Amino acid sequence: MEVAGVKHWLPDRWIAMTGWAENGRIAVQIFIVLSGYCLMMPVARSGDLKGGPTGFIQRRARRILPPYYAALAFALLVISCVPRMNIPRGVRWDSTLPAASWGVLVSHLLLLQDLSGDWLFKINYPMWSIAQEWQIYFAFVFILLPLWRTLGILAAVGFSFVLSVLLRHIPGYNLIDAAPEFLFLFSVGMFAAKVTFAEPSRWIVRLRERTPWGWLTLVSWLVYAIFAVRSPPGAVDSFRCAVSVGGIMLCTLVFCTGSVQRRQHHNLLLRFCEWKPMVVLGTFSYSLYLVHAPILSMFTLPLLDRQVSALPAVLVQLCVAVPTATAFAYGFHLLFERPFMLGHPGNLKRAEKAAILDPAP
């Protein structure tokens, strides 16, 4: 509800019932675990990082930086060309202002905006997490992978947990809003990939085969949902939430991957993830994440200025603003994201497409 920009028109009882949806950081936490899982999969299988650290950073730069800079330019263009986007209105967009200082601009260009509360949410507030993700890539290849190779995966997870705690308590420097716990969540994804794809060792085999991953997944999601609904907005500590999300996603990933490996496609969670609308939305979800905030705000602010009543305003947001943001994000994806997705079928030659559609036995 908060993401759709309809909170301002909801009665108090509805706000109380939907407060759990305001914590958009949960979605980012889930994504960070998935990122660690996906990037660790080929390493867990082969033991090597293709192209070494340099090749990895180059591939990630090609994948995330062109859409990021295009979205940054789009947000700056909107702020400079739409006057009401520069005037605080008591909405989430206010955190993006002012957007024109040198510190804000340089920090966003270098993806360092998460290092200061004065830069964190400026220009386009969802972009703070892209800086976090970019920095985690370097920690992955230069810290976590060497720890994994020398001391094991548990050492990498333990180190990331301790470092995440320490970074939240640096004297005279507040990094809590920058979510240092994301490093720990990334390592949880690495651990899930190690459990499901690595060459079997005795303790991993026992963990993988003897743990009731399906029941743990079901119970953990139910418990989390109960606490999320009962907790008022902002009442849950971000670090405790991250630890909970990490545990839930570990169970979920191992359970779903195990189902695929055993060709058990009947479980509802896996079927939902493979549902075609979800797959299509996932192809351009990065673009949607990058551009949704300015577009939704361009609808929210005029409605507030004209004091539109609740029902029409909610209908405009849900039936016009959200579809508009989604359609724009897809066009943005085609222009600025898809050309840089090396594995996308649209970017492959005809022979390569045929190999994907009809793989050799």
N, C-alpha and C positions, 0 to 999 in steps of 0.2 A: 504493500500500500504506500509506504513512504517512497519507494522507488518510482511509483507511478505519479507521485505528487498530489495525492488526493487527501492526505492527512488533514489539511487545513479546513476541509469541509465536512469531516466526519464528526458525529456526536461523540461525546466523551466516552460513552459505553463502548462504542465501536473502536475507539482508539485504545481503550484498555484491553479489548479482546484481541486486537491485532498488533499489540506492542512488540511481540516477538519478531514480527516481520521488519521492524526498524533496524535490527542489527544486521546490516548488509555485510559487515565484516565476516560473518559466518560463511557466506558464500565464497569470499576471498580465501578464507582459511581452508575450505574444502578444495578450492582450486590449487592452492600451494601444495597440499598433500598429493593431489593428482599429478602436479608438475614433477615433484620428486620421484613419483612412481614411474611416470612415462620416460623421464630422462635417465633413470637408473636401469630400466629394463634391458636395453642393449648391452650395458656394461655388466649387468648381473649374468647375462647369458654368455658373453664372450670373455669377460674379464678385462677388456680393453676399452678405452675411450677413442672412438674413431676420430682420426686426425689430431689426437692429442688435445691439450688445453686450448691451443690457438685455433684449431679447426672447430672445436666445440663453440668457443666464443663467437667466431665468425658466423657459424650457422645460426646461433641464437640471435645475433645482431641482425642478420638478414630477416629473420622471422618476425621479431617484435618491434624493431626500431622504425622502419618506414611507416607502418600504420600509426605508431605513437607520435612521430613528428607531424604527420598529416593531421591527426586529431588535435594536436597542440595548436597548429596553425588555424584549424577550423574554430576552436574555442576562442582564440585571440581575435579572430575576424568577427565572430558573433559579439564579443564583448565590445569591440570598437565600433561596430556598425549598428547595434541595437541599443539605443539609449537606456531603456529601462533595465537592461542587463547590468548596468553599472550602479544601480540604486538599490541599497539594502531594503528588503521587504520583510524581514523576519522569517526567511525560508532557508532551506539548506544551501541554496546557491550563494547566499551571503558570504559563506566561508571562502569563496573563490576570489573575493575582492579585498584590497586592490590587486590588480594583476599586472601592472605595468612597471613595477620597480625592477632595477637591474638584478638585485639578488634573486627575485622570483624567476625572472627570465633565464638567468645563467644556471640556476640550480635545476630548472626543468630541462634545459638543454643537456646538462651533464648527468641527468637522472640522480640528483642528490637532494631533491626536495624533501625527502623524508628525514633529513638530518636536522631540520629546524622547524619549530612550530610556526614560524613566520612564513615559511614557504610551503608547508605540507599540503594544504588543500587548495592552494591558489590556482587560478586559471581554469582548471577542470578537476573538481575534487576527487573523482575516482582514480586519477593518475598517480596518486601517491604510492599505490601498491605496485605499479609498474617499476618504479625506482627500486622498491624492495626486491622484486623478482630479479631485476637485472643484477643487483648486488649479490643475490644468493647464487647466481650462476658462477661468479668468481669464487665464492666460498665453496661451492660444490667441487670445482676442479682443483683448487689449490689447497683446500683444507679437508673437506669431508672424504673425498676419494682417497687421498694419501692415508688418512686415518683408517679407512676401511681396509686398504691393502696391507697395512702394517699391523694393525691391532684388532681388526674385525669390525663388523657392522655395528655391534653394540657399543663399541668405543665411539664411533662416529655419532650415534644417536645420543649417547650420554654427554659427549662434549658439546653438541649443539644445544642440549637442554640447559647445561650449566652456563654456557655463554649467553643464552637467551635470558636467563635470570639475571646474570651480572649486568647485561646491557640495560636492563630496566632500573638499575640502582646505581648509576654513575653519579657521584656527588656533583651537584651543580649543573647537571645536564639531563634533561628530560627526554627520553626516547620512547616512553610508553606509547604515545600516539603513533609512533612509527612502527609499532608491532614487531619488536625483535624476536618474538616467539615464532615468527614465520620460518626462521631458520630451523627450529626444532620440528615444525610441521613438515618441512621439506625432507628432513632426515627420516621422519616416520614413513613418508612415501618411498624413500629409498629402502627402508627396512621391509616394507610390504613387497617390493619388487624382488628383494633378496630371498624372501621366504618362498615366493611363488615361481621364480625363474632361475635361481642360481643352481649350480651343481650341488647336489644334495650332500649335506654333512649330517652327522648323526642327530645333533640337537635340532637342526632345522627340519629334518624329516619327522622327528617326534612332534615338534611344534605344529607342523603343517598337517600331519595325519591324525593326531590325537586331539586336537582342539576342535570343539564344536562351533566352527566359524559361523554357520548359519544361525544358530540360536543366539550366539553372542551379538551378531549383527541386528537381529530382530529386537532383542532385549535392550541393547544400547540405544537404538533409535527411539524406542518407546519411552525409555527413561529420559532421554534428552528432550523429547517432545513435551513431556509432562512438565519438566522444569522450565523449559523455554516459554510455555504458555502461562505458567504461574508467575514467572519472574517479571517485574515491571521493567520498562525500557531502561537500559543503562545500569541495571542492578547487578549484572553478571560481570565479574572481572574478566578482562580479555584474555589473560594468561590461563586462568582456569578453564575458560571456554575453549581455548586452543588445545589444552591437554585433552579435554573431553572429545573435541572434534577429531584429534589425532587418533585416539583409541577407536572411535566409531569408524573412521575411514580405513584404519588398518584392518579391522574385521570385515568391512564391506568389500574392500579390494581383494583380499585373500579369498573370501567366499565367492565373489563373482568370477574371479579368474579361475578358481578351482572348478566352478560349474562349467565354464567354457572348455577347460582342458578335458573334463570328463564328458563333454557334449551334453550337458544337462541344461538345456535352454528353457526349461519349464518354470524356473523360479520367476516370480513376478517382478522383482527388482531388476533382474537382467533384461526381462522383456520390456520393461519401461525404458531402460537405457537404450535399447535397440529399436524403440518405437521411431518410425521414420520422421515425424515432426521434431522429435528431440534430436535426432541425428542431424537434420537439416539446420536446426537452430544452432547446434554446436559448431557447425562449420564456420559460422560468422559471429560466434559469441564474443570473440575478442574485439571485433569492430563495434558490436553493440555495446560492450562495456565502455569502450573509449568515447563514444559519441552520444550516449543516451542522455546524459545529464544536461548539456546545453539545450537540447531539443525539448525535453520535458519542461525545462525551466522557461523556455520561450512560450509555452502554453500556460504554465502556472501563473506567471507574473501578470499578464493581461487579465486573466480571470480574477485575480486578487484586486487589481486596480479598479475593475468595473464592479466589484463586490457582487459577483454572480452567486446566486443561491446554490445550496449544497447539491441537489440532485443534478441540475444541468452541468455544474462544474465537474462533478465526478464522471458523468457520462462523457463529457468532452475529453477528459483526461484518459479514461479507459478505452473509449471507442475511437478517438481521433489522435490524441497525443501518442499513446503507446504504439498503435499501428504505424504512425508516421515515423517515429523513432526507429522502429524495426525495419521499415522499408528503406529509410535513409541509411541505416547501418549496413543493409545488404548491398546497396549501391556503393557505399564506402568500401566494403569488403572487396567488391569486384575491382575497384580502382586501385586501392592502396594496400590490400592484404593478400589477396589470392595470387597476384603476380610473384610474390616472394615466398609462397608455400611450395617448396621443392617437391613434396610428395603429393600435391593435389593432382587428381587426374586431369584437370583442365590444363595443367602445365606440362603434361607429358606428351611424348611423340606417340603416333598411332601404334607402333609396335609395343611400346611400353604399356599403353592402355590395354592392349590385347592380353599382355602377360598378366596384368592385374585381374582382368575380368575372367580370364581362362588360364589360371596358373598351371604350370607344368607339374605333373605328379612327382 
